[in-house]
Amino acid sequence: MIYEANIDVKNKLFPIFEDMEDTMILSCLQGHMGKAYVDNIKNPTAAEIIVGELVFFAGDPNAEAAAELLNNLPANCFVVVSTDGWKDCIEKIHEGYANKFQRYAFKKDKKYLNYNHIKSLISMLPEGYELKKVDKDIAYDKSFHELSEDFTAQFDSIEDYLNRGVGFCILHEGKVVCGASSYSVYDSGIEIQIDTDPKYRRKGLATVAAAALILHCLDRGIYPSWDAANLTSVHLAEKLGYVMDGPYDTYHIKDKK
């Protein structure tokens, strides 16, 4: 049997996840968003964290409830683990439905983020486009959500996003065509989510929006964490000053029919 963890149980999970540096783990364990599940309330030995479509497992993959945890997944999710034991379990339990690929982690140190360099990138905004901080009007705008539901999906509501999240977008003829936003939040920072309308790519819009969001975070003493799902995201991160820590395995678990 598995159990959903309350904040007291989550506090017991920090040592179990200490080898995993993804900020979404902190988002959950610090009580900001997401859910955690364990094999034992009093003395957890295996644990699962779910934040949106991202799922993390840690602890003992041979625990009695490990298989149940591994089957406790949201639809069409992405799973991250840090040991070969968990990888073996995923590949066995979700055989035929687990596609392994690599994401890319970046060093989480603001010393690599040169403020003046990042500020200079904002001047790359093409003529005819407008850079704006996400306000109430934009947060409720249809084009903002059509671009990416992930901008606000992890928050309890749009108002919750406006209170706890932050984002910058680029508009063209009144429509949101690019955005950089907080996918998730934790005590000392955010995890960045970026999306651009396919018709508006290769114009440098993502660079400008991301630069604005990063400067906003640095001005407020919070860290703008970046994790890349593909090489395009890697190149953008490096352009902004981030330094790659290295690739890591991720599993896309397709829905079982």
C-alpha positions as YAML, in Angstrom:
chain: A
units: angstrom
residues:
- id: 1
  name: MET
  ca: [0.00, 0.00, 0.00]
- id: 2
  name: ILE
  ca: [1.12, 3.57, -0.66]
- id: 3
  name: TYR
  ca: [0.19, 6.74, 1.19]
- id: 4
  name: GLU
  ca: [-0.01, 10.39, 0.22]
- id: 5
  name: ALA
  ca: [2.46, 12.40, 2.27]
- id: 6
  name: ASN
  ca: [1.44, 15.46, 4.26]
- id: 7
  name: ILE
  ca: [3.94, 18.21, 5.04]
- id: 8
  name: ASP
  ca: [5.25, 16.37, 8.12]
- id: 9
  name: VAL
  ca: [5.99, 13.26, 6.07]
- id: 10
  name: LYS
  ca: [7.47, 15.35, 3.27]
- id: 11
  name: ASN
  ca: [10.00, 16.70, 5.76]
- id: 12
  name: LYS
  ca: [11.23, 13.13, 6.21]
- id: 13
  name: LEU
  ca: [11.91, 12.80, 2.47]
- id: 14
  name: PHE
  ca: [14.72, 15.34, 2.10]
- id: 15
  name: PRO
  ca: [17.41, 12.71, 2.85]
- id: 16
  name: ILE
  ca: [15.82, 10.23, 0.43]
- id: 17
  name: PHE
  ca: [16.00, 12.77, -2.42]
- id: 18
  name: GLU
  ca: [19.32, 14.36, -1.42]
- id: 19
  name: ASP
  ca: [21.11, 13.03, -4.54]
- id: 20
  name: MET
  ca: [18.57, 14.62, -6.90]
- id: 21
  name: GLU
  ca: [18.88, 18.36, -7.54]
- id: 22
  name: ASP
  ca: [15.75, 19.08, -9.55]
- id: 23
  name: THR
  ca: [14.03, 22.14, -8.09]
- id: 24
  name: MET
  ca: [10.58, 20.59, -8.56]
- id: 25
  name: ILE
  ca: [11.47, 18.15, -5.81]
- id: 26
  name: LEU
  ca: [11.97, 21.16, -3.55]
- id: 27
  name: SER
  ca: [8.69, 22.64, -4.79]
- id: 28
  name: CYS
  ca: [6.88, 19.61, -3.44]
- id: 29
  name: LEU
  ca: [8.86, 18.92, -0.26]
- id: 30
  name: GLN
  ca: [8.71, 22.58, 0.77]
- id: 31
  name: GLY
  ca: [4.93, 22.53, 0.36]
- id: 32
  name: HIS
  ca: [4.52, 24.83, -2.63]
- id: 33
  name: MET
  ca: [2.95, 22.47, -5.19]
- id: 34
  name: GLY
  ca: [2.73, 18.86, -6.26]
- id: 35
  name: LYS
  ca: [2.12, 15.65, -4.34]
- id: 36
  name: ALA
  ca: [4.32, 13.04, -2.68]
- id: 37
  name: TYR
  ca: [3.61, 9.37, -2.02]
- id: 38
  name: VAL
  ca: [5.46, 6.95, 0.25]
- id: 39
  name: ASP
  ca: [5.51, 3.29, 1.17]
- id: 40
  name: ASN
  ca: [5.35, 4.01, 4.90]
- id: 41
  name: ILE
  ca: [4.16, 7.09, 6.76]
- id: 42
  name: LYS
  ca: [6.30, 6.65, 9.85]
- id: 43
  name: ASN
  ca: [9.46, 5.37, 8.20]
- id: 44
  name: PRO
  ca: [9.39, 5.88, 4.43]
- id: 45
  name: THR
  ca: [11.95, 3.92, 2.45]
- id: 46
  name: ALA
  ca: [10.63, 4.56, -1.08]
- id: 47
  name: ALA
  ca: [9.01, 7.76, -2.31]
- id: 48
  name: GLU
  ca: [7.44, 9.40, -5.33]
- id: 49
  name: ILE
  ca: [7.02, 13.09, -6.12]
- id: 50
  name: ILE
  ca: [4.64, 14.37, -8.81]
- id: 51
  name: VAL
  ca: [4.69, 17.96, -10.05]
- id: 52
  name: GLY
  ca: [2.61, 18.33, -13.18]
- id: 53
  name: GLU
  ca: [3.85, 15.88, -15.79]
- id: 54
  name: LEU
  ca: [7.19, 15.34, -14.01]
- id: 55
  name: VAL
  ca: [7.59, 12.37, -11.64]
- id: 56
  name: PHE
  ca: [10.57, 11.56, -9.41]
- id: 57
  name: PHE
  ca: [11.35, 8.35, -7.53]
- id: 58
  name: ALA
  ca: [13.96, 7.78, -4.85]
- id: 59
  name: GLY
  ca: [14.77, 5.47, -1.99]
- id: 60
  name: ASP
  ca: [14.75, 1.67, -2.16]
- id: 61
  name: PRO
  ca: [13.54, 0.33, -5.53]
- id: 62
  name: ASN
  ca: [13.20, -3.10, -3.91]
- id: 63
  name: ALA
  ca: [10.74, -1.88, -1.29]
- id: 64
  name: GLU
  ca: [7.53, -3.90, -1.13]
- id: 65
  name: ALA
  ca: [5.43, -0.98, -2.41]
- id: 66
  name: ALA
  ca: [7.90, 0.18, -5.10]
- id: 67
  name: ALA
  ca: [5.89, -1.39, -7.93]
- id: 68
  name: GLU
  ca: [2.71, 0.27, -6.70]
- id: 69
  name: LEU
  ca: [4.48, 3.61, -6.59]
- id: 70
  name: LEU
  ca: [5.80, 3.08, -10.12]
- id: 71
  name: ASN
  ca: [2.25, 2.47, -11.35]
- id: 72
  name: ASN
  ca: [0.94, 5.59, -9.62]
- id: 73
  name: LEU
  ca: [1.52, 7.89, -12.58]
- id: 74
  name: PRO
  ca: [-0.31, 10.77, -14.25]
- id: 75
  name: ALA
  ca: [-1.14, 10.29, -17.91]
- id: 76
  name: ASN
  ca: [1.64, 10.74, -20.44]
- id: 77
  name: CYS
  ca: [4.29, 11.67, -17.89]
- id: 78
  name: PHE
  ca: [8.07, 12.04, -17.66]
- id: 79
  name: VAL
  ca: [9.91, 10.08, -14.99]
- id: 80
  name: VAL
  ca: [13.30, 10.87, -13.47]
- id: 81
  name: VAL
  ca: [15.28, 8.60, -11.16]
- id: 82
  name: SER
  ca: [18.90, 8.64, -9.99]
- id: 83
  name: THR
  ca: [19.86, 4.96, -9.69]
- id: 84
  name: ASP
  ca: [20.16, 1.98, -11.99]
- id: 85
  name: GLY
  ca: [17.91, 0.01, -9.65]
- id: 86
  name: TRP
  ca: [14.99, 2.36, -10.27]
- id: 87
  name: LYS
  ca: [15.75, 2.41, -14.00]
- id: 88
  name: ASP
  ca: [15.61, -1.39, -14.13]
- id: 89
  name: CYS
  ca: [12.25, -1.36, -12.35]
- id: 90
  name: ILE
  ca: [10.81, 1.27, -14.71]
- id: 91
  name: GLU
  ca: [11.94, -0.63, -17.78]
- id: 92
  name: LYS
  ca: [10.47, -3.87, -16.45]
- id: 93
  name: ILE
  ca: [7.13, -2.54, -15.16]
- id: 94
  name: HIS
  ca: [6.52, -0.22, -18.11]
- id: 95
  name: GLU
  ca: [8.07, -2.37, -20.82]
- id: 96
  name: GLY
  ca: [6.82, -1.25, -24.21]
- id: 97
  name: TYR
  ca: [5.56, 2.06, -22.86]
- id: 98
  name: ALA
  ca: [8.75, 3.67, -21.51]
- id: 99
  name: ASN
  ca: [10.85, 5.67, -23.95]
- id: 100
  name: LYS
  ca: [14.23, 6.67, -22.50]
- id: 101
  name: PHE
  ca: [15.82, 9.92, -23.64]
- id: 102
  name: GLN
  ca: [18.15, 12.54, -22.22]
- id: 103
  name: ARG
  ca: [17.40, 15.85, -20.58]
- id: 104
  name: TYR
  ca: [20.13, 18.29, -19.64]
- id: 105
  name: ALA
  ca: [20.82, 19.75, -16.21]
- id: 106
  name: PHE
  ca: [22.57, 23.07, -15.59]
- id: 107
  name: LYS
  ca: [24.68, 24.24, -12.68]
- id: 108
  name: LYS
  ca: [22.51, 26.11, -10.22]
- id: 109
  name: ASP
  ca: [24.82, 29.03, -9.42]
- id: 110
  name: LYS
  ca: [24.01, 32.66, -10.18]
- id: 111
  name: LYS
  ca: [27.73, 33.43, -10.64]
- id: 112
  name: TYR
  ca: [27.36, 32.18, -14.21]
- id: 113
  name: LEU
  ca: [24.56, 34.64, -14.99]
- id: 114
  name: ASN
  ca: [26.18, 37.90, -16.11]
- id: 115
  name: TYR
  ca: [23.59, 40.59, -15.43]
- id: 116
  name: ASN
  ca: [24.86, 43.09, -18.02]
- id: 117
  name: HIS
  ca: [25.14, 40.43, -20.72]
- id: 118
  name: ILE
  ca: [21.60, 39.20, -20.08]
- id: 119
  name: LYS
  ca: [20.31, 42.77, -20.03]
- id: 120
  name: SER
  ca: [21.91, 43.44, -23.42]
- id: 121
  name: LEU
  ca: [19.93, 40.56, -24.95]
- id: 122
  name: ILE
  ca: [16.64, 42.36, -24.37]
- id: 123
  name: SER
  ca: [17.61, 44.89, -27.04]
- id: 124
  name: MET
  ca: [17.30, 42.07, -29.60]
- id: 125
  name: LEU
  ca: [13.51, 42.43, -29.61]
- id: 126
  name: PRO
  ca: [12.47, 42.87, -33.26]
- id: 127
  name: GLU
  ca: [10.51, 45.90, -34.37]
- id: 128
  name: GLY
  ca: [6.75, 45.41, -34.17]
- id: 129
  name: TYR
  ca: [6.90, 43.19, -31.07]
- id: 130
  name: GLU
  ca: [6.17, 44.17, -27.48]
- id: 131
  name: LEU
  ca: [7.73, 42.71, -24.33]
- id: 132
  name: LYS
  ca: [5.41, 42.76, -21.30]
- id: 133
  name: LYS
  ca: [5.36, 41.31, -17.81]
- id: 134
  name: VAL
  ca: [2.41, 38.97, -17.38]
- id: 135
  name: ASP
  ca: [-0.38, 40.89, -15.66]
- id: 136
  name: LYS
  ca: [-4.00, 40.01, -14.99]
- id: 137
  name: ASP
  ca: [-5.11, 40.87, -18.52]
- id: 138
  name: ILE
  ca: [-2.45, 38.66, -20.10]
- id: 139
  name: ALA
  ca: [-2.90, 35.84, -17.57]
- id: 140
  name: TYR
  ca: [-6.55, 35.57, -18.58]
- id: 141
  name: ASP
  ca: [-5.89, 36.05, -22.30]
- id: 142
  name: LYS
  ca: [-6.77, 33.08, -24.51]
- id: 143
  name: SER
  ca: [-3.56, 33.32, -26.54]
- id: 144
  name: PHE
  ca: [-1.43, 33.04, -23.37]
- id: 145
  name: HIS
  ca: [-2.97, 29.66, -22.54]
- id: 146
  name: GLU
  ca: [-3.07, 28.46, -26.14]
- id: 147
  name: LEU
  ca: [0.68, 29.03, -26.30]
- id: 148
  name: SER
  ca: [1.30, 26.85, -23.24]
- id: 149
  name: GLU
  ca: [-0.98, 25.51, -20.53]
- id: 150
  name: ASP
  ca: [2.19, 24.80, -18.53]
- id: 151
  name: PHE
  ca: [2.64, 28.49, -17.74]
- id: 152
  name: THR
  ca: [-0.07, 28.27, -15.08]
- id: 153
  name: ALA
  ca: [-1.00, 24.57, -14.80]
- id: 154
  name: GLN
  ca: [0.90, 23.87, -11.59]
- id: 155
  name: PHE
  ca: [-0.80, 26.69, -9.71]
- id: 156
  name: ASP
  ca: [-4.17, 26.40, -7.97]
- id: 157
  name: SER
  ca: [-5.75, 29.08, -10.17]
- id: 158
  name: ILE
  ca: [-4.90, 32.07, -12.36]
- id: 159
  name: GLU
  ca: [-5.05, 34.28, -9.27]
- id: 160
  name: ASP
  ca: [-2.67, 31.92, -7.50]
- id: 161
  name: TYR
  ca: [-0.30, 32.18, -10.47]
- id: 162
  name: LEU
  ca: [-0.47, 35.97, -10.33]
- id: 163
  name: ASN
  ca: [0.27, 35.89, -6.60]
- id: 164
  name: ARG
  ca: [3.07, 33.33, -6.57]
- id: 165
  name: GLY
  ca: [4.31, 33.00, -10.14]
- id: 166
  name: VAL
  ca: [5.90, 35.35, -12.64]
- id: 167
  name: GLY
  ca: [6.21, 35.57, -16.38]
- id: 168
  name: PHE
  ca: [7.16, 37.75, -19.33]
- id: 169
  name: CYS
  ca: [5.69, 37.48, -22.79]
- id: 170
  name: ILE
  ca: [6.07, 38.93, -26.23]
- id: 171
  name: LEU
  ca: [3.04, 40.16, -28.10]
- id: 172
  name: HIS
  ca: [2.55, 40.68, -31.81]
- id: 173
  name: GLU
  ca: [-0.56, 42.49, -32.95]
- id: 174
  name: GLY
  ca: [-2.06, 41.98, -29.51]
- id: 175
  name: LYS
  ca: [-1.48, 38.22, -29.42]
- id: 176
  name: VAL
  ca: [0.93, 36.39, -27.08]
- id: 177
  name: VAL
  ca: [3.41, 34.63, -29.37]
- id: 178
  name: CYS
  ca: [6.22, 33.83, -26.91]
- id: 179
  name: GLY
  ca: [6.49, 33.49, -23.16]
- id: 180
  name: ALA
  ca: [8.93, 32.74, -20.35]
- id: 181
  name: SER
  ca: [7.25, 31.84, -17.10]
- id: 182
  name: SER
  ca: [7.55, 30.04, -13.78]
- id: 183
  name: TYR
  ca: [6.59, 26.41, -14.35]
- id: 184
  name: SER
  ca: [7.02, 25.85, -10.62]
- id: 185
  name: VAL
  ca: [8.21, 27.73, -7.54]
- id: 186
  name: TYR
  ca: [10.30, 26.81, -4.52]
- id: 187
  name: ASP
  ca: [11.59, 28.72, -1.49]
- id: 188
  name: SER
  ca: [14.50, 30.42, -3.24]
- id: 189
  name: GLY
  ca: [13.57, 30.38, -6.90]
- id: 190
  name: ILE
  ca: [11.53, 29.22, -9.88]
- id: 191
  name: GLU
  ca: [11.83, 26.63, -12.63]
- id: 192
  name: ILE
  ca: [11.62, 28.30, -16.04]
- id: 193
  name: GLN
  ca: [9.17, 27.28, -18.77]
- id: 194
  name: ILE
  ca: [9.52, 28.76, -22.27]
- id: 195
  name: ASP
  ca: [7.33, 28.39, -25.33]
- id: 196
  name: THR
  ca: [7.12, 30.14, -28.70]
- id: 197
  name: ASP
  ca: [4.39, 29.91, -31.31]
- id: 198
  name: PRO
  ca: [5.93, 27.77, -34.12]
- id: 199
  name: LYS
  ca: [5.13, 30.52, -36.66]
- id: 200
  name: TYR
  ca: [7.28, 32.98, -34.68]
- id: 201
  name: ARG
  ca: [10.37, 30.90, -34.02]
- id: 202
  name: ARG
  ca: [13.91, 31.82, -35.12]
- id: 203
  name: LYS
  ca: [13.32, 35.50, -34.40]
- id: 204
  name: GLY
  ca: [15.12, 35.63, -31.05]
- id: 205
  name: LEU
  ca: [11.88, 36.07, -29.12]
- id: 206
  name: ALA
  ca: [12.59, 33.32, -26.58]
- id: 207
  name: THR
  ca: [15.96, 34.91, -25.82]
- id: 208
  name: VAL
  ca: [14.33, 38.24, -25.03]
- id: 209
  name: ALA
  ca: [11.51, 36.81, -22.91]
- id: 210
  name: ALA
  ca: [13.90, 34.55, -20.98]
- id: 211
  name: ALA
  ca: [16.34, 37.41, -20.40]
- id: 212
  name: ALA
  ca: [13.55, 39.57, -18.95]
- id: 213
  name: LEU
  ca: [12.44, 36.78, -16.60]
- id: 214
  name: ILE
  ca: [15.98, 36.01, -15.46]
- id: 215
  name: LEU
  ca: [16.71, 39.67, -14.69]
- id: 216
  name: HIS
  ca: [13.45, 39.92, -12.74]
- id: 217
  name: CYS
  ca: [14.54, 36.96, -10.61]
- id: 218
  name: LEU
  ca: [18.08, 38.23, -10.07]
- id: 219
  name: ASP
  ca: [16.74, 41.64, -9.02]
- id: 220
  name: ARG
  ca: [14.67, 39.93, -6.34]
- id: 221
  name: GLY
  ca: [17.32, 37.53, -5.10]
- id: 222
  name: ILE
  ca: [15.64, 34.37, -6.37]
- id: 223
  name: TYR
  ca: [17.21, 31.81, -8.67]
- id: 224
  name: PRO
  ca: [15.88, 31.21, -12.20]
- id: 225
  name: SER
  ca: [16.54, 27.49, -12.60]
- id: 226
  name: TRP
  ca: [16.88, 26.04, -16.11]
- id: 227
  name: ASP
  ca: [16.55, 22.41, -17.19]
- id: 228
  name: ALA
  ca: [16.56, 21.54, -20.88]
- id: 229
  name: ALA
  ca: [14.40, 18.94, -22.61]
- id: 230
  name: ASN
  ca: [16.26, 19.22, -25.92]
- id: 231
  name: LEU
  ca: [19.35, 20.69, -27.56]
- id: 232
  name: THR
  ca: [17.49, 23.80, -28.71]
- id: 233
  name: SER
  ca: [16.83, 24.61, -25.07]
- id: 234
  name: VAL
  ca: [20.47, 23.82, -24.25]
- id: 235
  name: HIS
  ca: [21.73, 26.32, -26.83]
- id: 236
  name: LEU
  ca: [19.37, 29.02, -25.57]
- id: 237
  name: ALA
  ca: [20.43, 28.42, -21.96]
- id: 238
  name: GLU
  ca: [24.11, 28.65, -22.88]
- id: 239
  name: LYS
  ca: [23.46, 31.85, -24.83]
- id: 240
  name: LEU
  ca: [22.02, 33.34, -21.65]
- id: 241
  name: GLY
  ca: [25.04, 32.24, -19.62]
- id: 242
  name: TYR
  ca: [23.99, 28.97, -18.01]
- id: 243
  name: VAL
  ca: [26.66, 26.27, -17.75]
- id: 244
  name: MET
  ca: [25.61, 22.68, -18.40]
- id: 245
  name: ASP
  ca: [26.09, 20.19, -15.59]
- id: 246
  name: GLY
  ca: [25.39, 17.21, -17.82]
- id: 247
  name: PRO
  ca: [22.77, 15.00, -19.44]
- id: 248
  name: TYR
  ca: [20.58, 12.61, -17.47]
- id: 249
  name: ASP
  ca: [18.16, 9.85, -18.35]
- id: 250
  name: THR
  ca: [14.45, 10.55, -18.42]
- id: 251
  name: TYR
  ca: [11.58, 8.21, -19.26]
- id: 252
  name: HIS
  ca: [8.53, 9.24, -21.21]
- id: 253
  name: ILE
  ca: [5.80, 6.86, -20.04]
- id: 254
  name: LYS
  ca: [3.09, 6.62, -22.64]
- id: 255
  name: ASP
  ca: [-0.49, 5.87, -21.63]
- id: 256
  name: LYS
  ca: [-1.21, 2.15, -21.45]
- id: 257
  name: LYS
  ca: [-4.30, 1.15, -23.41]
...
